[in-house]
Amino acid sequence: MSTINYSDKIPNNVNLSEDRTLQRALEQWQPNFINWWDDVGPEGSTNHDVYLRTAVSVDPQGWAQFGHVKMRDYRWGIFLNPGDANREIHFGDHKGEKAWADVPGEHRANLRRIIVTQGDTEPASVEQQRHLGLTAPSMYDLRNLFQINVEEGRHLWAMVYLLHRHFGRDGREEAEALLDRRSGDENNPRILEAFNEKTPDWLAFFMFTYFTDRDGKFQLSALAESAFDPLARTTKFMLTEEAHHMFVGESGVSRIVQRTCQVMNELKTDDVGKLRAAGVIDLPTVQRYLNFHYSVTIDLFGADQSSNAATFYSSGLKGRYEEGKREDDHILKGQTYKVLEVQNGQLLEKEVPLLNALNEVLRDDFIRDSVAGVGRWNKVIEKAGIGFRLTVPHKAFHRNIGALAGVKMSPDGRVISETEWEARRGEWLPTSEDRAFVASLMGRVIEPGKFANWIAPPVMGINRQPVEFEYVRFG
């Protein structure tokens, strides 16, 4: 089951050729997918040969091979981790029962909704990033962008397979709709608001891949616990690919910070005007981008109290992050969790039923993970002997979902007036001037081994290749 059949039109390890009806339906969807890629995939990249990794098995040891390929010819496909015939449901009301190979009728609508929402994020991020290749800071970074793009396309395939295989006509219609919606489209936008935001520059891209792809890690990890076995198995393999996306974000921001610190030490200044004149991104601007992307991402976890989250858990559809490592009864009835609310201008904690607070549990897991990476960026600044530190803002800052939506909050967690918010938002979130400055740095650098002035080279290349390797061959 771990080997992938590349002789098929649609590479897969699910014995697709044995289900002719399903195979035909997916082969009919495939040209629409390619048309979508041509329309809104990476701009101007049709003739590039890109050094990409392609999944060749789902074995963690040696699951990928590398080679130059045109992205349009990339072998997207359907790959599930090996199944376990004895797997049991390990949380919720069905705990101890056998995991489901098919969708139980009573959970059909909720499972479809979960799969469609996850599936919708995958093409959305490709659409958000489609112009970035035109302003890449290096060939190395251009290749990393393209690798992420093709893998988001494969993650779309993963969800579309589930829709076609398990949801009949409804699933086929939902699969079509995944190609019809467009990020930021006024009439037919993507489902989640963060996936309708623009990703206009590479600092935004690195923040997106650090924070928003990390949301993907936590959502996929929760789905990898699902009682619906095909969903659990496909999301487990998606997590293998997702790790690279977060690496691109973390290392990208780290390299920007490294270069800025280098110039600060050369010029012996932290003056924003002088640093911008020297063509690097000042650390306060990095902080404002961080505040924006972090706050938009933590909204993706949903309302702090959610009856849907309770239903998904109790039904066995979606677990918690690392469910198996938690020491409780995995049913959670009668247990509580603290969430935040504002009363009389004060931010207070209140206890609510744990089942209803599972979005908040996942959000708090995400926050702990995010803070660790920001700490690694700070080590770069510390090593350079500079006193500035990046921080994640308070989780109530700049929120648009749940009990904290619209509350005016400073990054350090003070409830403030509308007047103070308006006066100081330019200190805390990217201004139009910040975005214009960052945009002004975005010139394309594609000579092997050369890098834009505002970013440091990586420590090592991809797949043991040298940094100056020809990662993209331009047609």
N, C-alpha and C positions, 0 to 999 in steps of 0.2 A: 504493500500500500504506500510505501514511502517514495517509490520511484515514480517519476512523472513521465507520461507518454507524450513525447514530442512529435510522434509521427501523425498524430491527429490534427485536424484543422484547429481545434481548440485544445491546447495541451491540458491534461487533467490527470488526477489520480483517483477519480471517482467512477471509473468504468463507464464513461459517458456513452461509448459506442454500443453498450448493451441496452440503452434506452433511446431508441430511434426517435421517438416523439420529442423527448426533451432535447436531444442533440439537434434536431431540425429547428426547434424553437430558438435555441441559443445561436445557431448558425444564421438564423434570420436577424437576430438582434445584433450580431457582430458587425455587419456593415454600417448600421446606425451608430454604433460605438466609434468606428473609424471615422465616419463623417463628423461626429462630435469632436473627435481629436483634431481633425483637420480644421474645423471651424474655430475652436476655442482652446486647443492645446498650445504648447509652446510656440510663440510666434517666430516665423522665419527659420524654423529648424528642420524643415522637411528633408533636406539633403545632407544633414550632418550625420556622420558616423560617430556614435558616442560609446565610450568605454563603460558599458553597463554590466551590472550583475543580473543574472537571470536564475530564478529558482529551478533547480534540476531534481530536487528531492525535498522531503520535509524532515529529513534527518538533520538534527542540529549540527552534527559534524559533517561539513561538506555539503551544505544544502544549495550552494550557489556556484555558478561559473561566470567568469568575466570575459568580455570580448567586445569588439567594436560592432555596433549594430545601429541601423536607422531606427529611430524611435517608433515610427509608423509600422515597422516590421517586428517590433518587440513581441515576444511570444507570451502575451497575457494568457492567463488560464485559471483553472479551478483546482485549488490544492487544499486538502483537509489533512490535519494531523491524523495519525493512525487511530482507529477506534478501539474501544474496549467493550466487548460484548457484555461484560459483567458490571459496567459502570453504574453506580447508584447516584441518585439525587442526594446532595449532602447539605441542603438547607431548605427552609420553608416548610409549608404544610405537607409536602410530598416527600420529605426527608426519609431516606431508607428505601424508597421505591426505585424501580429500575428507570434509568434515564430514557427519554423518549427518542426514538428514531424518526418518528413523524410528529406532526403538529396535532396536539389534542384540540378538538373542535372548540372547546370553551376558551382556549387561549389563542385562537387563531388571529383575532383582530389585534390583540396586544402584541403578539410576536411580530406580526406584519409591520405594525407601527414602529417597533424597535429596529427592525432590519432596514426599513425604508429610511428612517432618520439617520442611522449610521451610514447607510449607502449614499445618502445625499451629500454627506460631508466630503466624500472622496473626490468626485468630479469638481465640487465647488472649489477646493483648494487649488486644483490645476487651473481653473478659470481665474482665480484670484492672482495666480503667479505667472500668467501667460506672457506678460511683457518683460519679465525680469531678465530673461536671457539676453535682451538687447543692451543691458547695462551691467553685465557680469563683471566683478572685480578681478577675475582670473579665469583661466581655462579650467582649473581645478574646481572652482566654485560653480562654474557653468555646468560641469559634469554632475556635481552633487545635486544641483537643482533638477536636472533632467532625470537623475535616478529617482528622486522623490516623486517627480511627476508620473513616471511610468508605474511606480509602485502604488501610487494613489489610484491609478487606472486599474491595476490588478485588484486592489481592494474593492473597487466598484464591481468588478467581475465576481468577486467572492460573494457579495450580497445579492447580486443579480441571479447567480446560480441558485441560492436558497429560495429566492422569490419564484423563479421558474419551476424549481423542482418540487416545492412544498405548498405553493399557494394558488396553483391553477390559473384560471383566467385573471383573477384579481392580481396575482403576482406578476403576470406578464404585462398587465396595464401599468402597474407600479414601476416595473423595470423600464418601460418606455418613458414614463414621466421623469425618471432620473436623468434622462438625456435631454428632456425638454426644458427643465428649469435652468436658470442661469444666475450665477452669483451677481448680486446687485441689480438684477433686472427689476424694473418698476412694476411690471405686470405679472411676472412669474419668477419670483426670487427663490433662493435656496431656503430650506426650512428654518435653519438656525441663524440668528442674526450675525454672529461672529463670522459666518461664512458668506455674508454679503458685504463685509468691509473690504476696502481696497487694500492690496499689499503693494504700495507704490514704489518701495525702494528696498535695498538689501538689508538695512538695519531692521526694517519692519519684517522682512522675510525671516531673518535669523530669530527675531523675537517670536514670530508666529510658530516656527518649527520647534523652538524651545518650549514655549508655553502651550500653544494650541495642539500641537502633536502630542504633547504630554497629556492633555485632556484625552486624546485618542487612546493613549496607553491605558489610562485608568478606566475609560468606558469599555475598551476591548477586554481588559482584565476582568471586569465585572461580568461581561457577556461570556467570557471563557469558562465561567462557573455554571452556565445555564443548564437546566434540565433538558433542554432541547439540544441533543447531542451534536447534530450537524453544525449548529451555530457555535457551540463551544469549541468544536474541533477546528473550524475555519478561522475563528478569531485568535486561537492560540498560534496558528501559523502567521496570521497577520502581524502579531506582536513581534515576531522574529524580524520582519521587515521594518516595522515602526521604529525599532531601536536606532537605526541609522538616521532617521529623520530628526530625532531629538539630538543625536550627536552633531549633526550639521548645525543646528541652532546653537547648542551650547558652545561648540568650538568656534563658530562664526562670531558670536558676541565676544568671546574670550580674545579672539585675534584683533577685533576692533579696539577693545580696551587696551590690549598690549601695545598696539601701535600708538594710540593716543598717549599712553603713559610714557612711551619712548620719546615722543615729541615734547611732552611736558618737561621731561628731564633735559632734553637737548636745549630747549628755549628757556629753561628755568622759570616757567610760568604756569599758572592755572587760569590765566585771563582768557575768557571764552572768545573774545574778539581776536586775540592773537593766535589762538589755536585754530579757529575757523579759517583765519587768513593763511595758516600753514597747511590747510587742507585736511584736517582730521576732525573727527566727531568728538566734541567736548563731552566730558562725563555727565554733566547735568542733563544734556540732551539724551544720552543713553538712559539715564534714570527716568526721564519723562516717557520715553518709548516703553520702557519696562512697565511703568505704572499703567499705561494704556493697555498693553497686550495682556498683562496679568489680570487686570480687572475685567476685561472683555471675556477672557477665558474662564474665569471662575463663575461667571454667569452661565456658562454652558452646562454646568452641573444641574441647573434648574432651581426651582423654588426650594427654600430651606425646609419647608414642610410640604409634603406631597403624598396624597393618597395613592397616586399612580405608583410612586416608588414603593410604597407598602404592598400594593397589589402585585407588582412585578416580583418582589422578593418572596412574599408568601406563596405565590403561584409557582416559584422555581424558575422564573424566566431570566432573572438577572440577579446575581449575587453581589457580594462586596468584594473589594480588592483583596486578594489573598485570603479568601474565605476560609480555606483549610487551615490557615495558621492562627485563626482567632479562637480564643478559649471561652466560648459561651455555648448556649444550646443550639445555635444556628436556626432558631425559630423566632426568638426575640420578643415574644409577647410579654407584656408587663414590664419591659425594660424602657429606660428613658435616655435622652441625650440632650445636651445643652445647645440651644440656638440663640441667636442675637435678635433683639428688637429694640426699637427706640420708643421710650415713654417719657413724656414731658421733657424732651430735649436731652435725655440721657440714654446712653447705650447700655442695655442690660441683658444679662443672660436669663433664659428661662428653660425649664425642663419640659420636654415634649416626648410623646411616645417614640421610642427608637425606630420602630418600623416606619413612621411618618418622616423621620429625619435622615433617611438613608442617602439622599442627595447631599446633605450636609456632611455626613460621614465620609463620602467619597471626595467631596471638596476638600475636607481637612486632610485626607490622605495625600491629595494632589499638592496642597499647600506645603506640607512637610517635604515632599519630594522636590518641589520647585525651589524652596529656600536653600536646600543643599547645593544645588547648582549655582545659585547666586553667590553662595559662600566661596565656590571655586573661582568665580570671576573676581571676587574681592582678594583672593590670594594673589592673583596677577597684579592687582593694584598695590597690594602690600609689599610684594617682592620688588616693585619699582620704587618703594619708599615714599609713596604718595598717601596723604591722609584721608582722601575721599573714600567713602564706602557706599556701594549700591545696596538698596534694601527693597524688599517687597512691601507694598503699602498694606495697610490694615484691610482685612477682608470685607469690611463694610464700605470701602472707598469706591466711588464711581460705579455703583451697582444699578442694574436696570431690571433685575428679576427678584421676586420674592419679597419678604418683609422689609428688606433694605433698599428696595427700588426707589430711586429718587431722593434718598436721604443725603443731605449735604454733609460730607465727612472729609476731614483732612487725612492725608496719608498716614499720619501717626495716630489716627483713631479718635479725633475729637469731633463731636457733632458741632457744626458751624452754621452760621447764618447764610442765607442766599447771597447777601452782600459780600461777605468774606469769600464765599466760593467764587463769585464772579471776579472779584479783585485778584484772586490768587490762582485761579485754575491754570493760567499760563506758566506758573512755577511748577505745576504738578503734572500737566498733560501736554503732549506736543502741540506747539502753536503752528499756525500756518507758516510763520517765519522759520521755525525749526524744520518743518517738512520741506520747505523750499530750499533751505541750506543743504540738507541731506541729499535732496534730489540733484542739487548742483554738482555734487561729487560723483554722481553716478555715470561716469564715462566707461565705455567698454574696454576691457583689457583682456586680450585673448592670445597673446604670444605665449607659448609654453614657458613656464617658470617665472613669468612676470606677474606682478600684483599691483593693484591700485594703491595709491599713496596712503589711503585711510585704513588699510587692513594689513596685518602682518601675515606672512606665509604660514602654512601649517607646519607642524613639526615633521610630519611624514606624509607620503602620498597614499594613494588608494591601492589596496591589494598588493602591498609591498613594491609598488612602482615608485620611481623617483617623483619628487614634487614637480619637476619640469617635464614629466611624461606628456605625450600628446593625447590628452584625454578626449579631446573632440577633434575630429577631422572634418573640416568644412568643405562641403560639396560645391 
